[in-house]
Amino acid sequence: MTVLSIIRDCLDALLHPSARYDALTRARHRAFMAPRLLGSLAAFAAFPVYLAMRGAPSAIEVAAFAWLIAPILLSWFLSRTGRYEGAHVLSSLALAGLIMAVAISTGGIESFAAIWLVVVPLEAALSASRRVAAFASLLALSCAGILILVGHLGWLPAGDTSAAERGALMAFGVASATLYSAALAFGAESLARTSVALLSREEERYRLLARNMSDVISRHQRNGAVQFISPAVEAMLGMPATQLLGHGLFDRVHVADRPAYLTALSDAARGDVRSVEFRLRREPVGSERGQVDFIWVEMRCRPLDQDMGRDVTCEAEVVGVMRDVTDRKLSEQALDQARSAAEAADAAKTRFLATMSHELRTPLNAIIGFSEMIAQEQTLMLGAAQRKEYAQLINDSGQHLLSVVNGILDMSKMESGNFEIASEPFAPRASLLHCCNLLALKARENGVDLVTDAPQDLPAMTGDPRAFKQIVLNLVANAIKFTERGGQVSVTAAVTGSQLTLRISDTGVGIAPDDLKRIGAPFFQAGKTYQRRHEGTGLGLSIVKSLVALHLGELTVQSRLGEGTAVTVKLPLVYTPPHAKPADRMPAESKIATLTPVLRHEPHDKLQDQTHDQPAPVKKSA
């Protein structure tokens, strides 16, 4: 250990506890105590030598050496109380008292000691307190005034020193005052250097904190202009922080969120603490030019100065802390979607119970009622024609009930992944014409024209022919059901690449945009205007959607309310079963159905335009 470190440890042991935890305060206390203690100890060490060489001291010399006790008492006062300004005030009083005593004894204002009055405010300047410096300056002026007054009144003792001695004493006074002032200057410089070093260290600490923390710290004006933003924003937004200064950050706020962003900053500038969530445009590293996305951030802002924030005449600044909350927003959206799915499932259950209670009860009532009438044919005196009619009604009700149950079972198998596809080669044109022939009578009874356009050279395809017929029957039957009398249903087929494209379009009532989003959900029947006028379980399009998905095809529904509906089905000509577990055979929903409204300028028979070179349409109903 060096001598300086030993001295510093001794001084640190004398410091008041209030000064031990702040580096600048500790340096000031140490700078106050060190020269006084060392100077007093050096003077006491030299006092015996002075007596041996000088002999008996005079009264002035005794007073000067007695004053050497004062710095030790001042250091003890500061060590016990920690009152730095008070210690400087006492030091100024002690120094001024010594100067006054020596000056009165050696010629008043003309004494060599009077020059030391200049040192009093200089020493007080080390306190870094305006009050102490002002007090020391007034004290020095007061002492100078007293010396002038005492000399003017003739109260000074008569001097017996020669001119040579006065000159020597004056030189000593100027030299000693200069040396003491130089020591004070070096002390002030040391304190300033310590202050700068501490400030630089503190700035580096905060800079390191701002650089490494994940949250972004920013300083804004009332109008949102950024004065400072921490480097953490570069990782958040993928761009240099310098580009966000001024209104650079505001330009990246989503247009819909800018009012909330500016309102929060304005409220914070008025003295309130605000929290706001908004979207920021981010440019991911390595992305193509022009490819951007948005992230959700939460900013908590407050005024930089609380008192200034409440003064509307001042231009208050705002400090904001931003953090990325995109993951939380995604979690909230996932929860909302899960809640919506649960509500949809509950609604589907309700629709299922309501639909099945009607679809099952109606044919069962007919079966039970007409069978009871046949059982009582002798009592009711039924003829052969009536028995045949009742038996036919019972058969029709049973067939309807069987179709409902089969639809429910098929839908259950498809949702559970247990529906098997029996893939085999078949002719799609023959199946398509057969289905249209089966529904031609129903179309004629409803007053609807059913037009089929199937090219003669339509190639064979590999798939489940029963599922293919079910797809066509359900779609064509739906189109006929929801087309008003005098309307038209068109069925076209064409080959596009390696896919067979079926398009079933009608001029019926159409589907509203809100219902279009839910088309294909089990037991869902779109619209309120025609929902009560047509029977059905709402499983037709849902079964079609699942069958198309099992064939790895695509289904698109386009419709506009009051203008009709067009359903496009694309099936692969060669079905290749996926190598997966049965439960995983359903492809992604996004590949199955794309529901978009029909634009007014799109032709209603788009596929017919593409196949104008094929044979003319065949009209299946009058």
VEXRO-982749 format. One line per field, with one value per residue (C-alpha): x, y, z negated. Coordinates in nm, 3 decimals, padded with zeros to 5 digits, always signed. Each point is the difference from the previous one (the first is absolute). Example, Ala and Ser with C-alpha at 12.3 -4.5 7.8 and 13.67 -1.06 7.14 Angstrom:
! VEXRO-982749
u	c(+01.230_+00.137)
v	c(-00.450_+00.344)
w	c(-00.780_+00.066)
END
This chain:
! VEXRO-982749
u	c(+00.000_+00.126_+00.002_-00.280_-00.226_+00.067_-00.084_-00.316_-00.113_+00.054_-00.201_-00.279_-00.021_-00.061_-00.279_-00.356_-00.228_-00.211_+00.305_+00.115_-00.251_+00.040_+00.334_-00.010_-00.106_+00.268_+00.263_-00.108_+00.011_+00.338_+00.131_-00.121_+00.154_+00.331_+00.182_-00.120_+00.105_+00.332_+00.070_-00.079_+00.212_+00.292_-00.030_-00.004_+00.304_+00.185_-00.102_+00.279_+00.261_-00.133_+00.024_+00.357_+00.108_-00.214_-00.017_-00.299_-00.285_-00.195_-00.374_-00.066_+00.206_-00.183_-00.334_+00.114_+00.105_-00.317_-00.200_+00.151_-00.233_-00.306_+00.040_+00.010_-00.321_-00.163_+00.091_-00.145_-00.320_-00.040_+00.078_-00.261_-00.285_+00.058_-00.104_+00.229_-00.126_+00.009_+00.363_+00.091_-00.175_+00.195_+00.322_-00.065_-00.065_+00.318_+00.217_-00.154_+00.054_+00.370_+00.046_-00.170_+00.215_+00.326_-00.099_-00.103_+00.330_+00.211_-00.144_-00.367_-00.097_+00.364_+00.109_+00.150_-00.287_-00.274_+00.075_-00.128_-00.356_-00.010_+00.056_-00.314_-00.259_+00.237_+00.006_-00.379_-00.035_+00.103_-00.328_-00.192_-00.264_-00.111_-00.109_+00.341_+00.184_-00.224_+00.049_+00.380_+00.008_-00.204_+00.219_+00.320_-00.143_-00.118_+00.346_+00.163_-00.246_+00.073_+00.374_-00.044_-00.227_+00.235_+00.295_-00.198_-00.099_+00.361_-00.072_+00.290_+00.304_+00.317_+00.232_+00.374_+00.098_+00.234_-00.074_+00.217_-00.191_-00.338_+00.113_+00.111_-00.328_-00.198_+00.191_-00.065_-00.372_-00.036_+00.204_-00.184_-00.343_+00.098_+00.119_-00.318_-00.213_+00.192_-00.069_-00.369_+00.009_+00.155_-00.262_-00.278_+00.153_+00.022_-00.363_-00.103_+00.198_-00.157_-00.344_+00.059_+00.132_-00.298_-00.240_+00.166_-00.013_-00.367_-00.079_+00.180_-00.199_-00.331_+00.116_+00.086_-00.339_-00.185_+00.201_-00.057_-00.354_-00.274_-00.238_+00.043_+00.039_-00.089_-00.042_-00.267_-00.129_-00.368_-00.066_+00.158_+00.340_+00.272_+00.297_+00.173_-00.062_+00.207_+00.192_-00.231_-00.241_+00.236_-00.069_-00.373_-00.056_+00.304_+00.124_+00.249_-00.119_+00.109_-00.271_-00.268_+00.095_-00.239_-00.317_+00.164_-00.169_-00.338_+00.022_+00.032_-00.306_-00.301_-00.235_-00.293_+00.205_+00.149_-00.281_+00.039_+00.380_-00.012_-00.274_+00.209_+00.304_-00.211_-00.159_+00.341_+00.137_-00.275_+00.118_-00.193_+00.138_-00.138_+00.030_-00.087_+00.026_+00.058_+00.151_+00.343_+00.122_+00.307_+00.236_+00.134_+00.368_+00.056_-00.351_-00.067_-00.032_-00.346_-00.088_-00.101_-00.207_-00.138_+00.069_-00.202_+00.179_-00.108_+00.128_-00.025_+00.074_+00.030_+00.127_+00.374_-00.063_-00.323_-00.011_+00.070_-00.267_-00.268_+00.110_-00.175_+00.227_+00.309_+00.094_+00.000_+00.182_-00.118_+00.193_-00.137_+00.085_-00.102_-00.002_-00.100_-00.333_-00.062_+00.013_-00.256_-00.225_+00.030_-00.093_-00.302_-00.103_+00.044_-00.220_-00.260_+00.005_-00.029_-00.292_-00.163_+00.054_-00.157_-00.295_-00.032_+00.006_-00.269_-00.206_+00.055_-00.127_-00.307_-00.061_+00.050_-00.263_-00.242_+00.049_-00.007_-00.307_-00.184_+00.161_-00.044_-00.339_-00.174_+00.062_-00.047_-00.340_-00.096_+00.121_-00.177_-00.320_-00.047_+00.109_-00.267_-00.259_+00.101_-00.013_-00.361_-00.101_-00.304_-00.128_+00.078_-00.129_+00.315_+00.006_+00.291_+00.083_+00.018_+00.214_+00.239_+00.017_+00.066_+00.266_+00.169_-00.003_+00.149_+00.270_+00.079_+00.024_+00.226_+00.225_+00.019_+00.081_+00.265_+00.162_+00.012_+00.159_+00.246_+00.098_+00.065_+00.200_+00.205_+00.071_+00.102_+00.235_+00.157_+00.056_+00.153_+00.219_-00.152_-00.160_+00.172_+00.048_-00.056_+00.216_-00.066_-00.005_-00.332_-00.143_-00.088_-00.216_-00.234_-00.028_-00.066_-00.273_-00.157_-00.024_-00.149_-00.255_-00.105_-00.062_-00.155_-00.351_+00.046_+00.128_-00.298_-00.244_+00.162_-00.006_+00.380_+00.204_+00.283_+00.276_+00.290_+00.319_+00.225_+00.250_-00.005_+00.376_-00.001_+00.275_-00.049_+00.112_+00.101_-00.194_-00.308_-00.294_-00.255_+00.156_+00.013_-00.373_-00.077_+00.192_-00.190_-00.341_+00.036_+00.123_-00.256_-00.285_+00.096_+00.016_-00.347_-00.143_+00.110_-00.081_-00.333_-00.242_+00.117_+00.368_+00.282_+00.258_+00.311_+00.232_+00.328_+00.306_+00.343_+00.358_+00.255_+00.348_-00.014_-00.331_-00.366_-00.186_-00.373_-00.201_-00.359_-00.151_-00.353_-00.203_-00.156_-00.027_+00.375_+00.181_+00.071_+00.369_-00.033_-00.152_+00.257_+00.273_-00.183_-00.107_+00.108_-00.040_-00.208_-00.373_+00.039_-00.262_+00.069_-00.245_-00.324_-00.213_+00.008_+00.100_-00.361_-00.125_+00.222_+00.050_+00.347_+00.252_+00.269_+00.244_+00.007_+00.276_+00.188_+00.011_+00.106_+00.276_+00.130_-00.016_+00.191_+00.259_+00.034_+00.074_+00.264_-00.204_-00.109_-00.343_-00.084_-00.333_-00.077_-00.328_-00.178_-00.335_-00.280_+00.227_+00.069_+00.275_+00.285_+00.175_+00.327_+00.146_+00.348_+00.083_+00.322_-00.041_+00.212_-00.064_+00.308_-00.072_+00.233_+00.235_-00.131_-00.213_-00.376_-00.043_+00.253_-00.138_-00.202_+00.205_+00.035_-00.320_+00.162_+00.038_-00.360_-00.219_+00.059_-00.317_-00.004_-00.289_-00.068_+00.101_-00.262_+00.226_+00.089_-00.192_-00.242_+00.104_+00.374_+00.074_-00.230_+00.209_+00.310_-00.153_-00.181_+00.149_-00.174_-00.341_-00.306_-00.175_-00.259_-00.323_-00.137_-00.330_-00.254)
v	c(+00.000_+00.349_+00.299_+00.169_-00.303_-00.013_+00.371_-00.050_-00.293_+00.208_+00.290_-00.237_-00.128_+00.358_+00.072_+00.042_-00.295_+00.229_+00.065_-00.358_-00.105_+00.286_+00.024_+00.376_+00.084_-00.233_+00.176_+00.345_-00.102_-00.159_+00.313_+00.217_-00.210_-00.110_+00.338_+00.127_-00.309_-00.029_+00.373_+00.002_-00.308_+00.151_+00.328_-00.180_-00.202_+00.323_+00.189_-00.141_+00.074_+00.356_+00.050_-00.131_+00.239_+00.306_-00.017_+00.130_+00.071_+00.323_+00.029_+00.004_-00.314_-00.176_+00.099_-00.126_-00.336_-00.021_+00.047_-00.324_-00.183_+00.136_-00.225_-00.308_+00.113_+00.071_-00.347_-00.150_+00.205_-00.123_-00.358_+00.003_+00.191_-00.034_+00.366_+00.100_+00.356_+00.064_-00.115_+00.247_+00.284_-00.075_-00.026_+00.347_+00.144_-00.156_+00.123_+00.348_+00.016_-00.089_+00.256_+00.272_-00.076_+00.007_+00.305_+00.215_-00.078_+00.074_+00.314_-00.054_+00.014_+00.062_-00.321_-00.288_-00.217_+00.211_-00.157_-00.327_+00.138_-00.082_-00.366_-00.022_-00.008_-00.212_-00.265_+00.018_-00.065_-00.362_-00.054_+00.017_+00.200_+00.349_+00.077_-00.086_+00.195_+00.303_-00.016_-00.026_+00.294_+00.220_-00.111_+00.097_+00.340_+00.058_-00.082_+00.237_+00.272_-00.051_+00.024_+00.326_+00.141_-00.097_+00.155_+00.317_+00.037_-00.053_-00.304_-00.198_-00.065_+00.190_-00.198_-00.019_-00.193_+00.146_+00.045_-00.300_-00.224_+00.123_-00.075_-00.349_-00.064_+00.128_-00.231_-00.287_+00.082_+00.018_-00.316_-00.199_+00.118_-00.089_-00.344_-00.062_+00.120_-00.230_-00.290_+00.095_+00.013_-00.346_-00.125_+00.149_-00.156_-00.336_+00.019_+00.102_-00.289_-00.238_+00.137_-00.044_-00.353_-00.092_+00.155_-00.186_-00.323_+00.057_+00.079_-00.313_-00.200_+00.136_-00.038_-00.363_-00.048_+00.163_-00.200_-00.341_+00.022_-00.137_+00.290_+00.314_+00.335_+00.315_+00.372_+00.190_+00.349_+00.075_-00.041_-00.348_+00.094_-00.230_+00.169_-00.321_-00.372_-00.284_-00.240_-00.288_+00.126_-00.129_-00.359_+00.073_+00.174_-00.110_+00.350_+00.254_+00.211_+00.321_-00.048_+00.010_+00.342_+00.286_-00.139_-00.321_-00.208_+00.163_-00.085_-00.369_-00.005_-00.166_+00.260_-00.126_+00.025_+00.348_+00.191_-00.217_+00.038_+00.382_+00.021_-00.200_+00.224_+00.317_-00.121_-00.097_+00.344_+00.151_-00.197_-00.328_-00.351_-00.180_-00.348_-00.070_-00.296_+00.052_-00.165_+00.085_-00.081_-00.220_-00.094_-00.350_-00.057_-00.189_+00.062_+00.112_+00.366_+00.125_-00.298_+00.134_-00.113_+00.152_-00.080_+00.096_+00.215_+00.136_+00.345_+00.144_+00.372_+00.266_+00.361_+00.052_+00.266_-00.027_+00.370_+00.110_-00.237_+00.183_+00.338_+00.038_+00.290_-00.223_-00.244_-00.317_-00.310_-00.359_-00.314_-00.323_-00.365_-00.236_-00.376_-00.258_-00.164_-00.182_-00.343_+00.110_+00.137_-00.328_-00.188_+00.224_-00.057_-00.374_+00.014_+00.201_-00.251_-00.287_+00.178_+00.059_-00.364_-00.111_+00.230_-00.129_-00.358_+00.082_+00.167_-00.302_-00.228_+00.218_+00.002_-00.375_-00.059_+00.244_-00.144_-00.364_+00.044_+00.119_-00.223_-00.318_+00.072_+00.089_-00.332_-00.200_+00.159_-00.086_-00.360_-00.053_+00.174_-00.175_-00.337_+00.027_+00.083_-00.308_-00.212_+00.118_-00.043_-00.209_+00.262_+00.285_-00.193_+00.081_-00.091_-00.143_+00.336_+00.167_-00.279_+00.032_+00.377_-00.034_-00.265_+00.230_+00.287_-00.229_-00.108_+00.361_+00.102_-00.297_+00.086_+00.360_-00.114_-00.238_+00.278_+00.223_-00.274_-00.086_+00.364_+00.024_-00.322_+00.106_+00.338_-00.169_-00.236_+00.288_+00.210_-00.295_-00.093_-00.347_+00.059_-00.223_+00.100_-00.292_+00.116_-00.153_+00.120_+00.137_+00.228_+00.339_+00.105_-00.296_+00.053_+00.369_-00.056_-00.274_+00.235_+00.279_-00.243_-00.102_+00.366_+00.106_-00.083_+00.200_+00.295_-00.023_-00.008_+00.313_+00.180_+00.017_-00.061_-00.249_+00.032_-00.246_+00.055_-00.308_-00.044_-00.332_-00.045_+00.045_-00.241_-00.270_+00.069_-00.205_+00.057_-00.104_+00.000_-00.012_+00.309_+00.174_-00.060_+00.118_+00.323_+00.068_-00.097_+00.219_+00.304_-00.022_-00.074_+00.304_+00.218_-00.115_+00.040_+00.362_+00.117_+00.171_-00.115_+00.112_-00.008_-00.209_-00.242_-00.068_-00.298_+00.006_-00.224_+00.057_-00.121_+00.252_-00.145_-00.313_+00.092_-00.040_+00.326_-00.007_+00.320_+00.010_+00.347_+00.125_+00.318_-00.052_+00.206_+00.010_+00.008_+00.300_+00.085_-00.082_-00.341_-00.065_-00.023_-00.284_-00.199_-00.363_-00.016_-00.300_+00.072_+00.359_+00.137_+00.343_+00.284_+00.068_+00.075_-00.352_-00.198_-00.059_-00.074_-00.303_-00.323_-00.140_-00.086_+00.241_-00.288_+00.002_+00.254_-00.113_-00.357_+00.132_+00.203_-00.302_-00.230_+00.249_+00.029_-00.380_+00.000_+00.272_+00.240_+00.362_+00.154_+00.365_+00.170_+00.332_+00.174_+00.331_+00.046_+00.011_-00.084_-00.371_-00.234_-00.177_-00.301_-00.116_-00.342_-00.107_-00.370_-00.174_-00.230_-00.260_-00.023_-00.103_-00.088_+00.180_-00.214_+00.099_-00.125_+00.006_+00.281_+00.211_-00.043_+00.319_+00.269_+00.352_+00.203_+00.278_-00.238_-00.122_+00.306_+00.359_+00.204_+00.328_+00.217_+00.018_+00.327_+00.162_+00.023_-00.371_-00.212_-00.242_-00.288_+00.042_-00.363_-00.005_+00.275_-00.209_-00.303_+00.167_-00.253_-00.289_-00.143_+00.216_-00.022_-00.270_+00.125_-00.254_+00.168_+00.198)
w	c(+00.000_+00.086_-00.233_+00.195_-00.032_-00.376_-00.033_+00.209_-00.215_-00.314_+00.145_+00.111_-00.356_-00.120_+00.252_-00.116_+00.099_+00.221_+00.222_+00.046_+00.267_+00.248_+00.180_+00.063_-00.356_-00.133_+00.214_-00.125_-00.366_+00.052_+00.178_-00.292_-00.275_+00.157_+00.037_-00.338_-00.190_+00.181_-00.032_-00.374_-00.062_+00.195_-00.195_-00.333_+00.107_+00.090_-00.315_-00.227_+00.267_+00.028_-00.377_-00.004_+00.273_-00.092_-00.368_-00.194_+00.247_+00.012_-00.057_+00.375_+00.050_-00.281_+00.158_+00.339_-00.137_-00.208_+00.316_+00.130_-00.237_+00.191_+00.314_-00.221_-00.172_+00.339_+00.127_-00.317_+00.048_+00.359_-00.097_-00.278_+00.172_+00.375_+00.049_+00.282_+00.044_-00.373_-00.015_+00.277_-00.182_-00.318_+00.203_+00.152_-00.346_-00.141_+00.290_-00.011_-00.377_+00.033_+00.280_-00.209_-00.306_+00.195_+00.211_-00.301_-00.169_+00.309_+00.156_+00.080_+00.364_+00.088_-00.172_+00.193_-00.132_+00.164_+00.335_-00.147_-00.004_+00.372_-00.087_-00.218_+00.291_+00.209_-00.271_-00.032_+00.375_-00.062_-00.184_+00.334_-00.188_+00.097_-00.352_-00.147_+00.274_-00.053_-00.376_+00.036_+00.241_-00.237_-00.289_+00.186_+00.096_-00.354_-00.139_+00.251_-00.097_-00.370_+00.059_+00.192_-00.270_-00.283_+00.184_+00.070_-00.367_-00.111_-00.213_+00.145_-00.222_+00.088_+00.223_-00.061_+00.311_+00.253_+00.366_+00.090_-00.242_+00.131_+00.353_-00.098_-00.182_+00.300_+00.232_-00.239_-00.012_+00.377_+00.056_-00.267_+00.124_+00.355_-00.102_-00.200_+00.293_+00.231_-00.236_+00.005_+00.381_+00.020_-00.245_+00.214_+00.311_-00.173_-00.104_+00.353_+00.148_-00.249_+00.085_+00.373_-00.050_-00.216_+00.251_+00.286_-00.196_-00.081_+00.363_+00.111_-00.253_+00.126_+00.360_-00.067_-00.164_+00.291_+00.254_-00.158_-00.137_+00.224_-00.061_+00.209_-00.179_+00.191_-00.064_+00.191_+00.045_-00.051_+00.376_+00.002_+00.147_-00.135_-00.169_-00.111_+00.041_-00.141_+00.227_-00.099_+00.266_+00.271_-00.105_-00.030_+00.337_+00.198_+00.086_-00.143_-00.292_+00.176_+00.264_-00.270_-00.136_+00.063_+00.158_+00.122_-00.269_+00.061_+00.370_-00.090_-00.226_+00.161_+00.143_-00.207_-00.323_+00.049_-00.180_-00.312_+00.018_+00.016_-00.265_-00.247_+00.054_-00.032_-00.325_-00.138_+00.088_-00.217_-00.302_+00.027_+00.027_+00.303_+00.151_+00.363_+00.236_+00.370_+00.307_+00.140_+00.348_-00.005_+00.279_-00.073_+00.069_+00.322_+00.134_+00.353_+00.073_-00.076_-00.219_-00.340_-00.292_-00.316_-00.362_-00.305_-00.258_-00.335_-00.099_-00.348_+00.005_-00.268_-00.013_-00.030_-00.266_-00.200_-00.089_+00.358_+00.127_-00.197_+00.136_+00.336_+00.095_+00.001_+00.275_-00.210_+00.116_-00.043_-00.085_+00.147_-00.061_+00.283_+00.008_+00.259_-00.095_+00.329_-00.168_-00.255_+00.275_+00.192_-00.316_-00.048_+00.361_-00.045_-00.309_+00.191_+00.283_-00.247_-00.167_+00.337_+00.093_-00.328_+00.057_+00.356_-00.127_-00.252_+00.272_+00.227_-00.276_-00.041_+00.376_+00.009_-00.268_+00.161_+00.349_-00.100_-00.217_+00.310_+00.264_-00.205_-00.155_+00.328_+00.185_-00.320_-00.057_+00.357_-00.038_-00.331_+00.108_+00.335_-00.137_-00.272_+00.266_+00.202_-00.318_-00.050_+00.365_-00.092_-00.241_+00.236_+00.303_+00.206_+00.365_+00.194_+00.154_-00.341_-00.147_+00.294_-00.045_-00.375_+00.060_+00.254_-00.252_-00.264_+00.247_+00.095_-00.366_-00.072_+00.294_-00.117_-00.353_+00.135_+00.203_-00.308_-00.211_+00.279_+00.031_-00.375_+00.002_+00.301_-00.159_-00.326_+00.187_+00.189_-00.312_-00.185_+00.298_+00.043_+00.340_+00.251_+00.364_+00.237_+00.287_+00.345_+00.362_+00.124_+00.270_-00.155_+00.298_-00.037_-00.376_+00.048_+00.259_-00.216_-00.299_+00.210_+00.148_-00.351_-00.094_+00.331_-00.121_-00.318_+00.202_+00.238_-00.295_-00.147_+00.335_+00.023_+00.316_-00.063_+00.262_+00.012_+00.198_-00.005_+00.289_+00.186_-00.040_-00.377_-00.118_-00.257_-00.356_-00.301_-00.320_-00.194_+00.247_-00.282_-00.164_+00.340_+00.054_-00.352_+00.063_+00.323_-00.140_-00.309_+00.192_+00.280_-00.242_-00.208_+00.310_+00.111_-00.350_-00.039_+00.354_+00.057_+00.269_+00.341_-00.099_+00.137_-00.140_+00.211_-00.050_+00.193_+00.000_+00.146_-00.040_-00.125_-00.011_-00.215_-00.161_+00.086_-00.057_-00.076_-00.017_-00.122_+00.033_-00.052_+00.018_-00.341_-00.315_-00.068_-00.330_-00.223_-00.068_-00.372_+00.075_+00.273_-00.262_-00.178_+00.304_-00.037_-00.379_-00.111_-00.050_+00.117_+00.239_+00.139_-00.001_-00.181_+00.305_+00.139_-00.305_-00.102_+00.352_+00.075_-00.185_-00.067_-00.269_+00.112_+00.057_+00.381_+00.063_-00.310_+00.137_+00.340_-00.159_-00.192_+00.302_+00.212_-00.276_-00.020_+00.375_-00.055_+00.208_-00.034_-00.043_+00.062_-00.065_+00.164_-00.058_-00.022_-00.169_+00.257_+00.296_-00.043_-00.110_+00.177_-00.154_+00.157_-00.084_+00.116_-00.034_+00.105_+00.299_-00.180_-00.373_-00.199_-00.364_-00.243_-00.208_-00.340_-00.282_+00.061_-00.248_+00.186_+00.352_-00.005_+00.174_-00.125_-00.003_+00.201_+00.298_-00.014_+00.026_+00.101_-00.046_+00.190_+00.122_+00.371_+00.164_+00.217_+00.303_-00.005_+00.256_-00.156_+00.224_-00.003_+00.069_+00.298_+00.158_-00.053_+00.172_+00.292_+00.238_-00.180_+00.103_-00.056_-00.339_-00.045_-00.154_-00.249_-00.086_+00.190)
END
